[in-house]
Amino acid sequence: KEPRNGRRIAVETLFALEPFQERPEEGDKVIPLRHKIACGLEPEALAAAFKFEETKGWVAIVDRGDWYDVLADGEVVASVPDWLASAMPAPPYVLMPTVSVGPPAFEAPEFGITVLGAADGFAKSEATAGFILWMRGRGVLVDPPAHSAHFLRLNGISSRRITHVILTHTHSDHDAGTFQKILIEQRVTVLTTRTIMAAFVRKYALASGMSPDFLQRLFSFHSVKIGEPVHFQGGSIKFFYSLHILPCIGFRAELAGRSIVYSADTCFNPEVLDQLEERGILSAERKASLCSDCSVQPADLLLHEAGVPPTHTPISALAALPESIRRNVRLIHMSDERAAGSGFAKVRPGLEHTICIDAEPPRHAEAKQILQILQATDLFRSFDVASACDVLACIVPRSYTAGAIICRAGEAGPALLRIVRSGAVQYAGISGATRTLGYCDYFGEGEVMLTDGRHRATATAMTDVEMLEIERGDVQYLLRRRPQLLHRIQQRAQLLDHAPSWAAIGANSVFASFSMSQVTQLQSVMREETVRCGDVVWKKGKEVCDSVLVGDAELAFRELPDASGVSDEDLEPFRAGALLVNVYALEQRLPHEMTLTAVTAGTIFRIASADLFELLDHNPGAFIWMRDALVVC
């Protein structure tokens, strides 16, 4: 709410946070009533609300393993599941589609949808409504449920297949997953109207503590206009405003003469629309549009919401539609119980329930698909059209069956740069690091850049695999005209089997969670340096121009022991995995405030300022971790 009569409404107006104190004799976490703890209530009001006994007056939380009990004077007043109060990566039923056993062999359709959640925001045991819109093998997330990105990663769906998000509106059961998607892995493009985006930025700037300007640096915004098509993958997506409590957009997607319509949250109810027109709230034109060419219109798939009326669409309104439209209706945004007697089929979440709409393949389909893969790799994304044509001429597609050894470490073989087109590959380097490679991941740069003629890793097809392969001479020819890129690849090749670099990445809490494609980007900008005990890594007063990832050396700030308020823990040296970075100082080109020296001999890895910002630009989640930090361990 806006401030009234000069009153400023802040978080503290609604509640205050107090630490729980452990009772050693019982292990419970307790808040004494003398604290002002909930909804701004004074202890007396709180006691009245919870009906405390005057002789006691305490609130306790008891850990029962899978549940937390909230007690008021010994009486259980609430119980909360453990996963709700934890950072558990895969809480039950939030990732409601089952995760495949082993690497999945999901093939994205030419045109269709994969539902990630189908319930409204009030369902107790289902994920909220959201899905992937597939067009020519690439996906657009539509109102993704929370943890969708985690689910897709577990099921082998590369983030580089899904680079766009449609945000229909800013109710939390529709936008929370969008915010989460923005914060992890690689940069995404968000499609919505300026009105909805402004509300989204205001909301999550307040919720996260980030400034609006910083938040908008983390993603690309594509402003859509109502009625004007957005072209994507040879098709189009045309948006309309639905009728909801706050601004909300639905859309019609078309590809090769086929169509999918999504209503988004709306109230399609002709009786209610007539009343709104009679009261002058809706114009006759707006009502006619809502009745015929917004959420309800002919389509090969009409995905319509059926939430709880009166703000959502009643089943009776959909049942009254003409048969030509009604037969293609599938319901979403409702509970299973309400859907059971509706007479309509409700969509089912999960990759195995993907709905495919047959669409004719485009002309030059293979060339387009290969170009998209090249665009998604850090190797080729900066190539111009002429260079991309050169790459196309050099590429040889090849297939491998599940279980096939693509190459074996130490054995002689052809030096090829290999890019995964589909399927999953297990990559085991000589250093001992093992990774799963998927769509757009590449390997073989070590063999291409070195001359010993032996493979530097064992690559095994975990599923049937389609690969794009380029011979060594062709790769070197393509990169020769780009010396900076060639230098990066050579740098990356040197670190591929270098155990200290993998150990440093694995020991860092942010980098350890990177996907293989992100590790590839990181290693291509890491410059190894050997330091001796006493060597100066950063000198006080000199301009900040890089960040440092600690390998097997130990580092410390020389002036720190003389600073006031420094604890013994603060004086511990920085060890393997510690990333020393000051993003603000790098941006402003400020001088170092202290001298960083090597306490022991070993290796460190420098990342130059320009390289770091390019890395962060493509990986906003890492940017968030680093923006206000000096050390990320």
C-alpha positions as CSV (number, residue, x, y, z in Angstrom):
1,K,0.0,0.0,0.0
2,E,1.1,3.6,-0.6
3,P,2.0,5.7,2.5
4,R,-1.0,7.6,3.9
5,N,-1.0,10.6,6.3
6,G,2.8,10.6,6.3
7,R,3.0,7.0,7.5
8,R,5.8,5.0,5.9
9,I,5.0,1.3,5.6
10,A,8.1,-0.9,5.9
11,V,8.7,-4.6,6.6
12,E,9.1,-3.7,10.3
13,T,5.5,-2.4,10.2
14,L,4.2,-5.9,9.6
15,F,6.6,-8.0,11.8
16,A,9.9,-8.1,13.6
17,L,12.4,-10.9,13.5
18,E,13.8,-12.3,16.8
19,P,16.4,-15.1,17.2
20,F,15.4,-18.4,18.8
21,Q,17.3,-19.3,21.9
22,E,18.1,-23.0,22.5
23,R,17.1,-24.6,25.8
24,P,20.0,-26.9,26.6
25,E,17.9,-29.2,28.7
26,E,15.4,-30.0,26.0
27,G,17.0,-28.9,22.7
28,D,13.9,-26.8,21.8
29,K,14.2,-23.5,20.1
30,V,12.3,-20.9,22.2
31,I,11.2,-17.3,21.9
32,P,10.4,-15.7,25.3
33,L,7.1,-13.7,25.3
34,R,8.9,-10.5,26.4
35,H,10.0,-10.1,22.8
36,K,7.8,-8.3,20.3
37,I,7.8,-11.1,17.7
38,A,4.8,-11.4,15.5
39,C,2.7,-9.0,13.4
40,G,3.8,-6.1,15.5
41,L,2.0,-7.5,18.6
42,E,3.1,-6.7,22.1
43,P,3.6,-9.6,24.4
44,E,0.2,-9.2,26.1
45,A,-1.6,-9.2,22.7
46,L,0.4,-12.1,21.6
47,A,-0.5,-14.0,24.8
48,A,-4.1,-13.3,24.2
49,A,-4.0,-14.4,20.6
50,F,-2.3,-17.7,21.5
51,K,-4.2,-18.1,24.9
52,F,-1.0,-18.5,26.9
53,E,-1.0,-19.4,30.5
54,E,0.2,-16.5,32.6
55,T,2.7,-18.7,34.4
56,K,4.5,-19.7,31.3
57,G,4.4,-17.5,28.2
58,W,6.6,-19.1,25.6
59,V,6.6,-20.2,22.0
60,A,8.8,-23.2,21.1
61,I,9.7,-25.0,17.8
62,V,10.6,-28.7,18.2
63,D,12.5,-30.6,15.5
64,R,10.9,-34.0,15.0
65,G,13.1,-34.9,12.1
66,D,10.7,-34.7,9.1
67,W,8.5,-32.1,10.8
68,Y,8.8,-29.0,13.0
69,D,6.1,-28.6,15.7
70,V,5.2,-25.1,16.8
71,L,4.1,-25.1,20.5
72,A,2.4,-22.4,22.6
73,D,2.7,-23.2,26.3
74,G,3.2,-26.8,25.4
75,E,0.3,-27.1,23.0
76,V,1.0,-27.9,19.3
77,V,-0.5,-25.0,17.3
78,A,1.1,-25.8,14.0
79,S,3.3,-28.4,12.2
80,V,5.5,-27.6,9.3
81,P,7.2,-30.2,7.0
82,D,11.0,-30.2,7.1
83,W,11.4,-29.5,3.4
84,L,9.5,-26.2,3.7
85,A,12.0,-24.9,6.2
86,S,15.1,-26.1,4.4
87,A,17.2,-25.5,1.3
88,M,16.4,-29.0,0.1
89,P,17.2,-29.1,-3.6
90,A,14.3,-31.4,-4.6
91,P,11.3,-31.0,-2.2
92,P,8.5,-33.5,-2.8
93,Y,5.8,-32.6,-5.4
94,V,7.3,-29.2,-6.2
95,L,9.2,-31.1,-8.9
96,M,6.2,-33.2,-9.5
97,P,7.2,-35.0,-12.8
98,T,9.3,-38.0,-12.0
99,V,13.0,-37.8,-12.8
100,S,14.1,-40.4,-15.3
101,V,16.4,-43.2,-14.1
102,G,19.7,-42.7,-16.0
103,P,20.2,-40.2,-18.8
104,P,16.9,-39.5,-20.5
105,A,16.4,-39.7,-24.2
106,F,13.9,-36.9,-24.6
107,E,13.5,-35.5,-28.1
108,A,12.0,-32.0,-28.2
109,P,9.1,-31.9,-30.7
110,E,8.8,-29.6,-33.7
111,F,5.8,-28.0,-32.1
112,G,4.0,-28.8,-28.8
113,I,4.1,-28.3,-25.0
114,T,5.6,-30.1,-22.0
115,V,3.7,-29.3,-18.9
116,L,5.7,-28.7,-15.7
117,G,2.8,-28.0,-13.4
118,A,-1.0,-27.9,-13.9
119,A,-2.5,-26.7,-10.6
120,D,-3.6,-23.3,-9.3
121,G,-1.9,-21.6,-6.4
122,F,-4.0,-23.2,-3.8
123,A,-3.3,-26.9,-4.5
124,K,-1.6,-28.7,-1.7
125,S,0.1,-31.5,-3.6
126,E,0.7,-30.3,-7.1
127,A,3.0,-27.8,-8.8
128,T,1.6,-24.5,-10.1
129,A,0.6,-24.1,-13.7
130,G,3.5,-23.7,-16.1
131,F,4.9,-25.4,-19.2
132,I,7.5,-25.4,-22.0
133,L,6.3,-24.2,-25.5
134,W,8.4,-26.1,-28.0
135,M,9.0,-24.7,-31.5
136,R,11.5,-26.4,-33.8
137,G,13.3,-28.1,-31.0
138,R,13.8,-24.9,-28.9
139,G,11.8,-24.1,-25.9
140,V,10.1,-21.1,-24.2
141,L,9.3,-21.4,-20.5
142,V,5.8,-20.1,-19.7
143,D,5.3,-19.1,-16.1
144,P,7.7,-21.8,-14.9
145,P,6.9,-23.3,-11.5
146,A,9.5,-23.0,-8.8
147,H,12.4,-25.4,-9.2
148,S,11.6,-26.0,-12.9
149,A,15.2,-25.3,-13.9
150,H,16.4,-27.9,-11.4
151,F,14.0,-30.5,-12.7
152,L,15.0,-29.8,-16.3
153,R,18.7,-30.2,-15.5
154,L,18.0,-33.5,-13.7
155,N,16.2,-34.7,-16.8
156,G,19.0,-33.7,-19.1
157,I,17.3,-30.7,-20.8
158,S,20.0,-28.2,-21.4
159,S,19.4,-24.6,-20.5
160,R,20.7,-23.7,-24.0
161,R,17.6,-25.3,-25.4
162,I,15.4,-23.0,-23.4
163,T,16.6,-19.4,-23.7
164,H,13.3,-17.5,-23.4
165,V,10.6,-17.1,-20.7
166,I,7.1,-15.7,-21.1
167,L,5.9,-13.9,-18.0
168,T,2.0,-13.7,-18.1
169,H,1.6,-11.8,-14.9
170,T,3.0,-11.1,-11.4
171,H,1.0,-13.3,-9.1
172,S,3.5,-15.4,-7.2
173,D,2.3,-18.8,-8.4
174,H,3.2,-17.5,-11.9
175,D,6.3,-15.4,-11.5
176,A,8.4,-17.0,-8.8
177,G,9.9,-19.6,-11.1
178,T,10.7,-16.8,-13.6
179,F,12.7,-15.0,-11.0
180,Q,14.5,-18.3,-10.0
181,K,15.3,-19.0,-13.7
182,I,16.8,-15.6,-14.0
183,L,19.1,-16.2,-11.1
184,I,20.7,-19.5,-12.2
185,E,22.7,-20.7,-15.1
186,Q,22.8,-18.6,-18.3
187,R,21.2,-15.3,-19.3
188,V,17.6,-15.6,-20.5
189,T,15.3,-13.4,-22.5
190,V,11.9,-12.5,-20.8
191,L,9.0,-11.8,-23.0
192,T,6.2,-9.7,-21.5
193,T,4.7,-6.2,-21.7
194,R,6.3,-3.1,-20.3
195,T,3.5,-2.8,-17.7
196,I,4.0,-6.4,-16.4
197,M,7.8,-6.1,-16.5
198,A,7.7,-2.9,-14.4
199,A,5.6,-4.6,-11.8
200,F,7.9,-7.7,-11.8
201,V,11.0,-5.6,-11.3
202,R,9.5,-3.5,-8.5
203,K,8.3,-6.7,-6.7
204,Y,11.5,-8.7,-6.9
205,A,13.7,-5.7,-6.2
206,L,11.9,-5.3,-2.9
207,A,11.9,-9.0,-2.2
208,S,15.6,-9.6,-3.0
209,G,17.1,-6.3,-1.8
210,M,18.6,-5.8,-5.2
211,S,18.3,-2.4,-6.9
212,P,15.9,-2.3,-9.9
213,D,18.8,-1.3,-12.1
214,F,21.0,-4.3,-11.0
215,L,18.1,-6.7,-11.3
216,Q,17.5,-5.7,-14.9
217,R,21.2,-6.4,-15.7
218,L,20.6,-10.1,-15.0
219,F,18.3,-10.8,-18.0
220,S,17.3,-9.5,-21.4
221,F,13.9,-8.0,-21.8
222,H,11.9,-8.3,-25.0
223,S,9.0,-5.9,-24.8
224,V,5.9,-7.4,-26.6
225,K,3.1,-5.4,-28.0
226,I,-0.5,-6.6,-28.0
227,G,-1.5,-8.0,-31.4
228,E,2.0,-7.8,-32.9
229,P,3.7,-11.1,-33.6
230,V,7.1,-12.0,-32.0
231,H,9.0,-14.2,-34.4
232,F,10.6,-17.3,-32.9
233,Q,12.1,-20.4,-34.6
234,G,10.3,-19.8,-37.9
235,G,7.0,-19.3,-36.2
236,S,5.2,-16.5,-34.4
237,I,3.8,-15.7,-30.9
238,K,1.0,-13.1,-30.8
239,F,-0.1,-11.8,-27.4
240,F,-3.4,-10.6,-26.0
241,Y,-4.5,-9.1,-22.7
242,S,-6.7,-11.5,-20.7
243,L,-9.2,-10.4,-18.1
244,H,-7.7,-10.8,-14.7
245,I,-7.3,-9.0,-11.3
246,L,-4.0,-7.4,-12.6
247,P,-2.5,-7.1,-16.1
248,C,-2.1,-10.5,-17.6
249,I,-1.3,-11.7,-21.1
250,G,-2.1,-14.9,-23.0
251,F,-0.9,-15.8,-26.5
252,R,-1.4,-17.6,-29.8
253,A,1.6,-19.5,-31.1
254,E,1.7,-20.5,-34.8
255,L,4.1,-22.7,-36.7
256,A,3.7,-24.1,-40.2
257,G,0.0,-23.6,-40.3
258,R,-0.6,-25.2,-36.8
259,S,-1.6,-23.3,-33.7
260,I,-1.5,-23.4,-29.9
261,V,-3.5,-20.9,-27.7
262,Y,-2.9,-20.3,-24.0
263,S,-5.5,-18.4,-22.1
264,A,-3.3,-17.5,-19.1
265,D,-5.3,-16.5,-16.0
266,T,-8.6,-15.1,-17.2
267,C,-12.3,-14.8,-16.5
268,F,-14.0,-16.2,-19.6
269,N,-17.7,-16.0,-18.6
270,P,-20.1,-14.4,-21.1
271,E,-22.6,-13.6,-18.4
272,V,-20.1,-11.7,-16.3
273,L,-18.7,-10.0,-19.4
274,D,-22.3,-8.8,-20.3
275,Q,-22.7,-7.4,-16.8
276,L,-19.4,-5.6,-17.0
277,E,-20.4,-4.1,-20.4
278,E,-23.8,-3.0,-18.9
279,R,-22.0,-1.2,-16.0
280,G,-19.7,0.6,-18.4
281,I,-16.5,-1.2,-17.2
282,L,-15.9,-2.9,-20.5
283,S,-16.5,-1.4,-24.0
284,A,-18.5,-3.4,-26.5
285,E,-15.3,-3.9,-28.6
286,R,-13.3,-5.2,-25.6
287,K,-16.1,-7.6,-24.6
288,A,-16.4,-8.9,-28.1
289,S,-12.6,-9.5,-28.3
290,L,-12.6,-11.4,-24.9
291,C,-15.5,-13.6,-26.2
292,S,-14.0,-14.5,-29.6
293,D,-10.3,-13.8,-30.2
294,C,-8.5,-13.9,-26.9
295,S,-8.6,-16.9,-24.6
296,V,-11.2,-18.7,-26.7
297,Q,-10.5,-19.1,-30.4
298,P,-10.0,-22.0,-32.9
299,A,-6.7,-23.7,-32.4
300,D,-5.1,-27.2,-32.7
301,L,-4.6,-27.0,-28.9
302,L,-6.5,-24.6,-26.7
303,L,-4.9,-24.7,-23.3
304,H,-7.4,-22.9,-21.0
305,E,-7.3,-22.2,-17.3
306,A,-10.2,-23.1,-15.1
307,G,-9.3,-21.7,-11.7
308,V,-11.6,-20.9,-8.9
309,P,-14.4,-18.5,-10.0
310,P,-15.4,-15.7,-9.9
311,T,-12.0,-14.3,-10.9
312,H,-11.3,-17.4,-13.1
313,T,-13.2,-19.3,-15.8
314,P,-16.1,-21.6,-14.8
315,I,-16.3,-25.0,-16.4
316,S,-19.8,-24.2,-17.5
317,A,-18.6,-21.4,-19.8
318,L,-16.1,-23.8,-21.5
319,A,-18.8,-26.5,-21.8
320,A,-21.0,-24.1,-23.8
321,L,-18.4,-23.5,-26.5
322,P,-19.0,-24.8,-30.0
323,E,-17.9,-28.4,-30.6
324,S,-15.3,-27.2,-33.1
325,I,-13.5,-25.3,-30.4
326,R,-14.4,-27.5,-27.4
327,R,-12.8,-30.7,-28.7
328,N,-9.3,-29.2,-28.6
329,V,-9.6,-27.7,-25.1
330,R,-7.3,-29.0,-22.4
331,L,-7.5,-27.7,-18.9
332,I,-4.8,-26.2,-16.7
333,H,-4.6,-24.1,-13.5
334,M,-7.0,-26.2,-11.5
335,S,-6.9,-29.1,-9.0
336,D,-7.3,-32.7,-10.0
337,E,-10.5,-32.9,-7.9
338,R,-12.2,-30.1,-9.8
339,A,-11.0,-31.5,-13.1
340,A,-12.4,-35.0,-12.5
341,G,-16.0,-34.1,-13.1
342,S,-15.5,-31.3,-15.6
343,G,-15.9,-33.3,-18.8
344,F,-12.6,-32.0,-20.1
345,A,-9.1,-33.5,-20.0
346,K,-6.6,-31.8,-17.7
347,V,-3.0,-31.7,-19.0
348,R,-0.5,-34.0,-17.2
349,P,2.9,-32.8,-16.1
350,G,6.1,-34.6,-17.2
351,L,8.3,-35.1,-20.2
352,E,6.5,-38.4,-20.9
353,H,3.2,-36.5,-21.3
354,T,4.5,-34.0,-23.9
355,I,1.8,-32.9,-26.3
356,C,3.1,-32.9,-29.9
357,I,1.4,-31.0,-32.8
358,D,2.5,-32.3,-36.2
359,A,4.2,-29.5,-38.2
360,E,6.0,-29.7,-41.5
361,P,9.8,-29.3,-41.2
362,P,11.2,-26.1,-42.5
363,R,13.4,-25.6,-45.6
364,H,17.1,-25.9,-44.7
365,A,16.1,-27.4,-41.4
366,E,19.4,-29.1,-40.7
367,A,21.5,-26.0,-41.5
368,K,19.3,-23.9,-39.2
369,Q,19.6,-26.4,-36.4
370,I,23.4,-26.5,-36.7
371,L,23.6,-22.7,-36.8
372,Q,21.6,-22.5,-33.6
373,I,24.0,-25.0,-31.9
374,L,27.0,-22.9,-33.0
375,Q,25.3,-19.8,-31.7
376,A,24.9,-21.4,-28.3
377,T,28.6,-22.3,-27.9
378,D,31.2,-19.8,-26.6
379,L,33.5,-20.9,-29.4
380,F,31.3,-19.8,-32.4
381,R,28.7,-17.3,-31.0
382,S,30.7,-14.3,-32.2
383,F,31.2,-15.5,-35.8
384,D,29.8,-13.4,-38.6
385,V,27.6,-14.9,-41.4
386,A,30.6,-15.6,-43.7
387,S,32.5,-17.4,-41.0
388,A,29.4,-19.4,-40.0
389,C,29.1,-20.6,-43.6
390,D,32.7,-21.7,-43.4
391,V,31.9,-23.7,-40.2
392,L,28.9,-25.3,-41.9
393,A,31.1,-26.5,-44.8
394,C,33.6,-28.1,-42.3
395,I,31.1,-29.9,-40.1
396,V,30.6,-33.7,-40.4
397,P,27.5,-35.2,-38.6
398,R,28.1,-38.6,-36.9
399,S,26.0,-40.9,-34.8
400,Y,27.0,-43.1,-31.9
401,T,24.9,-45.8,-30.3
402,A,24.4,-46.0,-26.5
403,G,27.4,-47.5,-24.8
404,A,29.8,-46.8,-27.7
405,I,33.3,-45.5,-26.8
406,I,33.7,-42.3,-28.8
407,C,37.3,-41.9,-27.8
408,R,39.6,-43.4,-25.1
409,A,42.2,-41.5,-23.0
410,G,45.8,-42.2,-24.0
411,E,44.9,-43.9,-27.3
412,A,45.9,-42.5,-30.7
413,G,43.0,-41.2,-32.9
414,P,41.8,-38.4,-35.1
415,A,42.0,-35.0,-33.6
416,L,38.4,-33.7,-33.8
417,L,36.4,-31.0,-32.1
418,R,33.1,-32.7,-31.2
419,I,29.9,-30.8,-30.4
420,V,26.9,-32.8,-28.9
421,R,23.9,-32.3,-31.1
422,S,21.6,-34.6,-29.0
423,G,21.9,-37.3,-26.4
424,A,24.3,-37.6,-23.3
425,V,28.0,-38.3,-23.2
426,Q,30.1,-39.2,-20.1
427,Y,33.4,-37.4,-20.3
428,A,36.2,-38.7,-18.0
429,G,39.4,-36.7,-18.2
430,I,42.9,-37.8,-17.2
431,S,42.7,-35.5,-14.2
432,G,39.9,-37.7,-12.8
433,A,37.1,-35.2,-13.3
434,T,34.0,-36.8,-14.8
435,R,31.1,-34.8,-16.3
436,T,28.0,-35.4,-18.2
437,L,27.9,-33.5,-21.5
438,G,24.6,-32.7,-23.3
439,Y,23.2,-30.4,-26.0
440,C,25.8,-27.9,-27.3
441,D,28.6,-29.1,-25.0
442,Y,31.8,-29.7,-26.8
443,F,35.1,-31.5,-26.2
444,G,38.3,-32.4,-28.1
445,E,39.8,-28.9,-28.0
446,G,42.8,-30.4,-26.2
447,E,43.6,-32.8,-29.1
448,V,43.0,-30.1,-31.7
449,M,45.4,-27.6,-30.0
450,L,48.1,-30.1,-29.1
451,T,50.2,-32.3,-31.3
452,D,50.9,-35.6,-29.6
453,G,48.0,-37.3,-31.4
454,R,46.5,-39.0,-28.3
455,H,43.1,-38.5,-26.8
456,R,43.1,-36.7,-23.4
457,A,39.8,-38.1,-22.1
458,T,37.5,-41.1,-22.4
459,A,34.1,-40.2,-23.9
460,T,31.3,-42.7,-23.7
461,A,27.8,-42.4,-25.3
462,M,25.3,-42.7,-22.4
463,T,22.4,-42.7,-24.8
464,D,22.2,-42.7,-28.6
465,V,24.2,-39.6,-29.5
466,E,24.2,-37.3,-32.5
467,M,27.5,-35.4,-32.8
468,L,28.9,-32.6,-35.0
469,E,32.6,-33.1,-35.7
470,I,35.2,-30.7,-37.1
471,E,38.7,-31.8,-38.1
472,R,41.8,-30.3,-36.4
473,G,43.0,-28.4,-39.5
474,D,39.6,-26.9,-40.1
475,V,39.3,-25.7,-36.5
476,Q,42.7,-24.1,-36.5
477,Y,41.9,-22.4,-39.8
478,L,38.6,-21.0,-38.4
479,L,40.2,-19.7,-35.3
480,R,43.4,-18.3,-36.9
481,R,41.6,-15.1,-37.8
482,R,40.4,-14.6,-34.2
483,P,43.6,-14.6,-32.1
484,Q,41.9,-13.7,-28.8
485,L,39.5,-16.6,-29.2
486,L,42.3,-18.9,-30.3
487,H,44.3,-17.9,-27.1
488,R,41.3,-18.7,-24.9
489,I,40.9,-22.2,-26.5
490,Q,44.6,-22.9,-26.0
491,Q,44.3,-21.7,-22.4
492,R,41.3,-24.0,-21.9
493,A,43.1,-26.9,-23.5
494,Q,46.0,-26.6,-21.1
495,L,43.7,-26.7,-18.0
496,L,41.6,-29.6,-19.2
497,D,43.8,-32.2,-17.5
498,H,45.2,-29.9,-14.9
499,A,44.1,-31.3,-11.5
500,P,44.7,-28.0,-9.5
501,S,42.3,-26.1,-11.8
502,W,39.5,-28.7,-11.3
503,A,40.2,-28.8,-7.6
504,A,39.9,-25.1,-7.3
505,I,36.7,-25.0,-9.3
506,G,35.2,-27.9,-7.3
507,A,36.2,-26.3,-3.9
508,N,34.3,-23.0,-4.7
509,S,30.7,-23.1,-3.7
510,V,29.5,-21.1,-6.8
511,F,31.7,-22.7,-9.5
512,A,31.1,-26.2,-8.2
513,S,27.5,-26.0,-9.2
514,F,28.4,-24.8,-12.7
515,S,27.2,-26.9,-15.7
516,M,29.9,-28.3,-18.1
517,S,29.3,-25.4,-20.5
518,Q,29.8,-22.9,-17.7
519,V,33.0,-24.6,-16.6
520,T,34.2,-24.5,-20.2
521,Q,33.6,-20.7,-20.3
522,L,35.4,-20.3,-16.9
523,Q,38.4,-22.4,-17.8
524,S,38.9,-20.5,-21.0
525,V,39.5,-17.2,-19.1
526,M,41.5,-18.6,-16.2
527,R,45.2,-17.8,-16.4
528,E,47.4,-20.0,-14.2
529,E,50.3,-18.4,-12.2
530,T,52.8,-20.0,-9.9
531,V,53.6,-18.0,-6.8
532,R,56.3,-18.4,-4.1
533,C,56.0,-17.7,-0.4
534,G,56.0,-13.9,0.1
535,D,55.1,-13.0,-3.5
536,V,52.8,-10.0,-3.9
537,V,49.6,-10.9,-5.8
538,W,47.9,-7.5,-5.4
539,K,49.7,-4.4,-4.2
540,K,48.0,-1.7,-2.2
541,G,47.3,1.4,-4.2
542,K,47.5,-0.2,-7.6
543,E,44.4,-0.4,-9.8
544,V,42.1,-3.4,-9.4
545,C,42.3,-5.2,-12.7
546,D,41.5,-8.9,-12.0
547,S,40.1,-11.4,-9.6
548,V,42.0,-14.4,-8.2
549,L,40.8,-18.0,-7.7
550,V,43.1,-19.8,-5.3
551,G,44.6,-23.1,-6.4
552,D,46.9,-25.0,-4.0
553,A,48.6,-21.9,-2.7
554,E,47.6,-20.0,0.5
555,L,47.0,-16.2,0.4
556,A,46.5,-13.5,3.0
557,F,46.2,-9.7,3.2
558,R,49.3,-8.1,4.7
559,E,47.6,-5.3,6.6
560,L,44.7,-7.4,8.1
561,P,46.4,-8.3,11.4
562,D,46.8,-4.6,12.3
563,A,43.1,-3.8,11.5
564,S,40.7,-3.2,14.4
565,G,38.0,-5.7,15.2
566,V,39.6,-8.6,13.3
567,S,38.9,-12.1,14.6
568,D,41.2,-15.1,14.5
569,E,38.9,-16.6,11.9
570,D,39.5,-13.5,9.7
571,L,43.2,-14.0,9.9
572,E,43.0,-17.6,8.4
573,P,44.7,-17.6,5.0
574,F,42.6,-18.1,1.8
575,R,42.9,-21.7,0.5
576,A,41.9,-23.7,-2.5
577,G,38.6,-22.6,-4.0
578,A,38.5,-19.1,-2.5
579,L,37.7,-16.5,-5.1
580,L,38.9,-13.0,-4.3
581,V,36.9,-10.5,-6.3
582,N,35.6,-6.9,-5.9
583,V,33.1,-6.3,-8.7
584,Y,32.5,-2.7,-7.7
585,A,36.2,-1.9,-7.6
586,L,36.7,-3.6,-11.0
587,E,33.8,-1.5,-12.5
588,Q,35.0,1.7,-11.0
589,R,38.7,1.0,-11.6
590,L,39.5,1.7,-7.9
591,P,42.9,1.0,-6.2
592,H,43.5,-2.0,-4.0
593,E,43.0,-1.1,-0.3
594,M,45.3,-3.9,1.0
595,T,48.3,-5.9,-0.3
596,L,47.6,-9.6,-1.0
597,T,50.5,-11.9,-0.6
598,A,51.3,-15.6,-0.9
599,V,51.7,-17.3,2.5
600,T,52.8,-20.6,0.8
601,A,54.0,-21.5,-2.6
602,G,51.6,-22.9,-5.1
603,T,49.3,-22.0,-8.0
604,I,46.6,-19.3,-8.4
605,F,44.4,-18.5,-11.3
606,R,43.8,-14.9,-12.4
607,I,40.7,-13.8,-14.3
608,A,41.1,-10.4,-16.1
609,S,38.4,-7.8,-15.6
610,A,37.0,-7.9,-19.1
611,D,36.9,-11.7,-19.1
612,L,35.2,-11.8,-15.8
613,F,32.5,-9.3,-16.8
614,E,31.9,-11.3,-20.0
615,L,31.5,-14.5,-17.9
616,L,29.1,-12.8,-15.5
617,D,27.1,-11.3,-18.3
618,H,26.3,-14.8,-19.5
619,N,25.9,-16.3,-16.0
620,P,23.8,-13.9,-13.8
621,G,23.6,-16.3,-10.9
622,A,27.4,-16.0,-10.4
623,F,27.0,-12.2,-10.7
624,I,24.6,-12.2,-7.7
625,W,27.0,-14.1,-5.6
626,M,29.9,-11.8,-6.4
627,R,28.3,-8.4,-6.5
628,D,28.7,-7.4,-2.9
629,A,31.4,-9.9,-1.9
630,L,35.2,-9.7,-1.5
631,V,35.7,-13.4,-1.1
632,V,33.4,-16.2,-2.4
633,C,34.5,-19.5,-0.9
